[in-house]
Amino acid sequence: MYRKIILKPQKDRSVLNFHPWVFSGAIQTDVKSFTDGELVDVYNHAGNYLATGHFRHGTIMVRIISFKKQTIDAAFWKEKFRQALALRKMLGLIKNPEINAFRLIHGEGDGLPGLIIDIYDDVAVVQTHSEGMHLAIDDISAELQQLEDLQINTVYDKSSETLSKKGMPPIANSFLAGTKTNQIVTENGVKFYVNWEEGQKTGFFLDQRMNRQLLATYAKGKRVLNTFCYSGGFSMYALQAGAAHVDSVDSSKKAIDWISQNVELNGFDTGKHSAWCEDVFDFLGKNDAVHDIIVLDPPAFAKHLSSVDRATIGYRNLNQEAIRRIKPGGLIFTFSCSQAIDKSLFRKIVFMAAAKTGRNVTILHQMTQGPDHPVSLYHPEGEYLKGLVLRVD
């Protein structure tokens, strides 16, 4: 059906185990004539069909989108979206008056490596991480607009950063349908301005929804510090829960402007919130221990394995400063979204940070991304968000 990729002898085990990536070292076929983004059929060395996926020159050469032989057409996309929508319905995210923002497609977790789709009420923001997915962007947009349960009016392609590759012409972000540039969304009764054109990722960090709820259970009457606050997800939840005061810190002036807008949008007491446009490490280093709760939700310090050593130092220093300055009996919500830092290494980093301070630290909760960011059992790499709630004596 599509051009064949033949694997080397005994290199089919991972595909037989439904892992969605085929690495270059497993491929016997001479791939010089293959083009990035083309659909290929994967066969084992004995000539048996294994899977169909998108080809790309590089370490991961095939991203599998089907383990059964079929044409990748409109019917394929319709079925994939039906399955994804069924899961979100089961999670109570469809037509929910309390929540109108969620992830509809989460790459490998939904059987579509290289594709992210976030829903903000009647807007779908699409990010493609492979040429194959970007070549299918029109089919994807068309299918989104056919989903009756969502009634999507605007589809925005935000792939310029995720699809950059040396030697490729730049890809511009663009509207595939509609022209809406921002939206007010609701998450468990908290409102947020979301701007997908100017904001990070697709505009908001939907993966932290359940962890923001967890913070709210502890925040009443507490002084909370939210570092790397972006538009203030954790800050708004803390204020809604009745925090005595919330300090929000981010080095981005734009983020500070957004968080101030969100405080006003929700009608919170501005006297109970302070926004600081400052480097987080500098802020932690010069302020006394006045906070009962500190949130550490930094951007990915390690996007590649080559950055792990440097990232380890960064995470250790950050956690060490927070543990050093938290009030006795205080809580630290600490996270890593670096895929290259696994759960075991992250806990080891936090251990090293705590040991340096000499304070007694207890783990109360272990956190990860929400269930609308599912992880395939066959692709554990998909569990990228790691989090711990620490109690510091």
C-alpha positions in Angstrom: 0.0 0.0 0.0 2.8 2.4 1.0 6.5 2.0 0.5 8.1 -0.7 2.6 10.5 -0.3 5.5 12.1 -3.6 6.3 13.6 -4.2 9.7 16.8 -6.0 10.5 16.6 -9.6 11.9 15.3 -9.8 15.4 14.5 -6.0 15.5 10.7 -6.4 15.5 10.2 -7.1 19.2 9.4 -3.5 20.2 6.8 -3.1 17.3 5.2 -6.4 18.2 4.9 -5.0 21.7 3.1 -1.9 20.3 5.9 0.6 20.9 5.0 3.5 18.5 8.6 4.4 17.5 11.0 2.6 15.1 14.6 3.7 15.6 17.1 4.1 12.7 19.3 1.3 14.1 16.5 -1.3 13.6 16.0 -0.5 9.9 17.6 -2.5 7.1 16.1 -0.7 4.1 18.2 2.0 2.4 16.1 5.0 3.2 18.0 7.7 1.2 15.1 8.1 -1.3 12.4 8.4 1.4 11.0 11.8 2.2 10.2 13.2 5.6 6.5 12.9 6.2 5.6 10.1 3.8 3.5 7.2 4.9 5.3 3.8 5.1 4.5 0.2 5.9 6.8 -1.5 8.3 7.7 -5.2 7.8 9.9 -7.6 9.8 12.8 -9.3 8.2 10.6 -12.3 7.3 8.3 -10.1 5.2 5.4 -9.9 7.7 3.5 -6.7 8.0 3.8 -4.9 11.3 2.6 -1.4 11.2 2.0 1.9 9.2 3.5 5.2 10.2 5.1 8.5 9.2 8.7 8.4 8.1 11.3 11.0 9.1 15.1 11.0 8.7 16.6 11.0 12.2 16.9 8.8 15.3 13.2 8.0 15.4 12.6 7.1 11.7 9.0 5.9 11.9 6.2 7.1 14.2 3.5 4.4 14.1 -0.1 5.5 13.7 -1.7 2.1 12.9 -0.8 -1.5 13.8 -3.2 -2.8 11.2 -2.9 -2.5 7.5 -5.3 0.2 6.3 -5.5 3.3 4.2 -4.8 6.5 6.1 -7.8 8.5 4.8 -10.8 10.5 6.2 -12.3 7.3 7.7 -9.1 6.7 9.6 -9.1 10.2 11.1 -12.8 10.0 12.0 -12.3 6.7 13.9 -9.2 8.1 15.8 -11.1 11.2 16.8 -14.1 9.2 17.8 -12.0 7.1 20.2 -10.3 10.2 21.7 -13.7 11.9 22.2 -15.1 8.8 23.8 -12.3 8.9 26.4 -12.9 12.6 27.2 -16.6 11.9 27.6 -15.8 9.1 30.1 -13.7 11.6 32.0 -16.6 14.1 32.2 -14.9 16.7 30.1 -17.5 17.1 27.3 -20.3 19.6 27.8 -19.2 20.2 31.4 -20.2 23.7 32.6 -17.3 23.7 35.0 -14.6 22.8 32.5 -14.4 23.8 28.8 -10.7 23.4 28.2 -9.0 20.0 27.8 -6.6 18.0 25.7 -8.4 16.0 22.9 -5.3 14.3 21.3 -2.2 13.5 23.3 0.2 12.1 20.8 1.3 8.5 21.5 -1.3 8.2 24.3 -4.1 8.5 21.7 -2.3 6.5 19.1 -1.3 9.5 17.0 2.5 10.2 17.6 3.4 13.8 16.6 -0.1 15.3 17.1 -1.3 17.5 20.0 -4.8 19.1 20.0 -6.0 21.2 22.9 -9.6 22.4 23.1 -10.6 25.8 24.4 -14.4 25.9 24.3 -15.1 26.3 20.5 -11.4 26.6 19.5 -9.0 23.8 18.7 -5.3 24.5 18.8 -3.2 22.0 16.9 0.5 21.3 17.3 2.3 18.9 15.0 5.6 17.4 15.9 6.3 15.5 12.7 6.1 16.3 9.0 3.7 13.5 8.5 1.2 15.0 10.8 1.6 18.4 9.3 1.0 17.0 5.9 -2.3 15.8 7.2 -3.2 19.1 8.8 -6.1 19.8 6.4 -7.7 16.4 7.1 -7.3 16.9 10.8 -8.8 20.4 10.7 -11.8 19.1 8.6 -12.5 16.3 11.1 -12.3 18.6 14.1 -15.0 20.8 12.5 -17.2 17.7 12.1 -17.3 16.8 15.8 -20.8 17.6 16.8 -20.1 17.3 20.5 -17.5 20.1 20.4 -18.8 22.5 17.7 -15.4 23.8 16.8 -15.5 27.2 15.0 -11.8 28.1 15.1 -8.8 25.8 14.3 -5.3 27.3 14.9 -2.2 25.5 13.7 0.7 26.4 16.1 3.5 24.2 14.8 6.2 26.7 14.0 8.2 25.9 17.1 7.5 22.2 17.4 8.3 21.4 13.8 11.5 23.4 13.3 14.3 21.4 11.7 17.7 22.5 10.3 17.5 22.9 6.6 13.7 23.1 6.5 11.8 26.3 5.4 10.2 27.9 8.4 6.6 27.0 9.1 4.3 29.8 10.0 1.5 29.5 12.5 -1.9 30.0 10.9 -5.7 29.8 11.2 -7.1 26.8 9.4 -10.7 27.9 10.3 -12.1 30.9 12.0 -10.1 33.9 13.3 -10.6 33.9 17.1 -7.3 34.9 18.8 -8.1 34.5 22.5 -10.7 32.9 24.7 -11.9 33.0 28.3 -12.0 29.4 29.6 -13.3 27.9 32.7 -11.6 25.2 34.8 -13.4 24.1 37.9 -15.0 27.4 38.3 -11.8 29.4 37.8 -11.6 31.6 34.7 -8.5 32.2 32.6 -7.7 34.3 29.5 -6.0 32.1 27.0 -4.0 33.5 24.0 -2.8 30.8 21.7 -1.0 33.2 19.3 1.3 34.7 22.0 1.1 32.2 24.8 3.4 29.2 25.6 2.6 25.8 24.2 -1.0 25.9 23.0 -1.8 28.8 25.3 -2.3 27.2 28.7 -0.9 24.2 30.7 -3.9 21.9 30.8 -1.8 19.0 32.1 -1.8 20.5 35.6 -5.5 20.7 36.2 -5.7 18.0 38.8 -2.6 19.2 40.6 -4.0 22.7 40.8 -7.1 21.2 42.5 -4.8 19.4 44.9 -3.1 22.7 45.8 -6.5 24.2 46.5 -7.2 21.7 49.2 -4.2 23.0 51.2 -4.2 26.7 50.3 -6.9 28.2 52.6 -5.4 30.7 55.0 -1.9 30.1 53.7 0.7 32.3 52.1 1.5 30.8 48.7 4.5 31.4 46.4 3.9 30.4 42.8 7.2 30.4 40.8 7.4 30.2 37.0 3.8 31.3 37.3 3.0 32.0 33.6 -0.6 33.1 33.6 -1.2 32.0 37.1 -2.9 28.6 37.1 -1.8 27.7 40.6 -2.2 31.2 41.8 -5.8 31.5 40.8 -6.7 28.2 42.4 -5.0 29.3 45.6 -6.9 32.6 45.7 -10.2 30.8 45.0 -9.5 28.5 47.9 -9.0 31.4 50.3 -5.3 31.8 50.5 -4.2 34.6 52.8 -1.8 35.9 50.2 -0.3 34.7 46.9 3.0 35.8 45.4 3.4 35.0 41.7 6.9 35.2 40.1 7.9 35.0 36.5 10.7 36.5 34.4 8.3 37.3 31.6 6.6 40.7 31.7 3.9 39.4 29.4 3.1 36.6 31.9 2.9 39.1 34.7 0.4 41.1 32.7 -1.7 38.0 32.0 -1.8 36.9 35.6 -2.9 40.4 36.7 -5.7 40.2 34.1 -6.8 36.8 35.5 -6.9 38.1 39.0 -9.2 40.9 37.8 -11.3 38.5 35.6 -12.1 36.3 38.6 -12.9 39.2 40.9 -10.2 38.3 43.5 -9.0 40.8 46.1 -6.0 42.4 44.5 -4.6 43.2 47.9 -4.1 39.4 48.4 -2.0 39.0 45.3 1.5 40.3 44.4 3.1 39.7 41.0 6.8 39.9 40.6 8.6 40.1 37.2 11.9 38.6 38.4 14.2 35.7 38.0 13.0 32.9 40.2 16.4 31.9 41.5 17.1 35.6 42.5 13.8 35.9 44.2 14.3 32.7 46.2 17.8 33.7 47.2 17.0 37.1 48.7 13.6 36.5 50.4 13.0 35.3 53.9 11.0 32.2 54.8 7.5 33.6 54.9 5.6 31.1 52.7 3.6 28.1 53.8 3.4 26.7 50.3 5.8 27.0 47.4 5.0 25.8 43.8 8.0 25.0 41.6 6.8 24.4 38.1 9.7 25.4 35.8 9.9 25.0 32.1 11.8 21.9 30.8 15.4 22.1 31.9 16.3 19.1 29.7 14.6 18.6 26.4 17.3 16.2 25.2 19.4 13.5 26.9 22.5 15.6 26.2 21.1 18.3 28.7 20.4 15.9 31.6 23.5 16.7 33.6 23.0 20.5 33.4 19.3 20.1 34.1 20.0 18.0 37.2 22.0 20.8 38.7 19.3 23.3 37.9 16.5 21.2 39.4 18.7 20.4 42.5 19.5 24.1 43.1 15.9 25.2 42.6 14.5 22.6 45.1 17.3 23.2 47.5 16.5 26.9 47.7 12.8 26.2 48.2 13.4 23.6 50.9 15.8 26.0 52.6 13.4 28.9 52.8 10.0 27.2 53.3 8.4 27.8 56.7 8.5 24.8 59.2 5.6 22.5 58.4 5.3 24.0 54.9 4.5 22.3 51.6 6.4 22.3 48.3 4.7 21.3 45.1 7.7 20.5 42.9 7.5 19.4 39.2 9.6 18.5 36.2 8.1 18.3 32.7 11.4 17.2 31.1 10.9 14.0 29.3 14.6 13.2 29.6 14.3 13.3 33.5 12.5 10.1 34.6 10.6 9.7 37.9 13.5 7.9 39.5 16.1 10.6 38.6 13.7 13.3 39.6 13.2 11.8 43.1 17.0 11.4 43.4 17.5 15.1 42.5 14.9 16.2 45.2 16.6 13.9 47.7 20.0 15.5 47.0 18.5 18.9 47.4 16.8 18.1 50.7 19.9 16.4 52.1 21.9 19.6 51.5 19.6 21.6 53.7 19.6 19.2 56.6 15.8 19.5 57.0 13.4 16.6 57.4 11.3 16.1 54.3 8.3 13.8 53.7 6.5 13.0 50.5 2.8 13.4 50.8 1.7 13.0 47.2 3.1 11.9 43.8 1.7 13.7 40.8 1.6 13.4 37.1 -0.4 14.8 34.1 -4.2 14.6 34.0 -6.0 11.7 32.4 -6.8 13.7 29.3 -3.0 13.4 28.7 -3.1 9.5 28.6 0.1 7.4 28.7 0.2 4.2 26.6 1.3 1.2 28.6 3.6 0.4 25.7 5.2 3.9 25.6 6.2 4.8 29.2 8.2 7.8 27.8 4.8 9.5 27.5 4.7 10.1 31.2 6.6 13.3 31.0 5.2 15.3 34.0 6.6 14.3 37.4 5.5 16.0 40.6 5.9 15.6 44.4 4.2 17.3 47.3 6.8 17.6 50.1 6.2 18.5 53.7 9.3 20.2 55.3 9.7 20.2 59.0 
